[in-house]
């Protein structure tokens, strides 16, 4: 049985996830596991479930190496777990990963390149954020509760409970307490 695994890093990448699922289905996968979680996340429950699901003679299929693993070490751990179950691994843009020396070499080299690409992308992202901060263009998210401080103070002055203030204004109760504490009310 072919078992497919699809992953995107964020919930916003719907089209990417759908494209992977189409490719896996077209490739004959009968069972699909999907998740939208960063590869840097500690837990990838769908991947763990897919590895747990495969049995001897099955094939775990992913569309690309970077959809499957976060590093060479992670890739090797996944390969070892799949092989321990008596199954094989198939990566769409690489083909079937078997245990021969040439396949292992290819897997390590391509895994290292994928890891390198990811690290370079993250470095460029950090540099871009630092430059945007220096230019005053990157300020992070706007504080929502602080913007409603006047409304919090008005409602508190009217005798409305802190929980009710939070509910009415759509902010956390801790934010209400913080605003009132800062204003010494």
Secondary structure, 3 states (H helix, E strand, C coil): CEEEEEEECCCCCHHHHHHHHHHHHHCCCCEEEEEECCCCCCCCHHHHHHHHHCCCCCEEEECCHHHHCCCHHHHHHHHHHHHHCCCEEEECCCEEECCCHHHHHHHHHHHHHHHHHHHHHHHHHHHHHHHHHHCCCCCCCCCCCHHHHHHHHHHHHCCCCHHHHHHHHCCCHHHHHHHHHHCCC
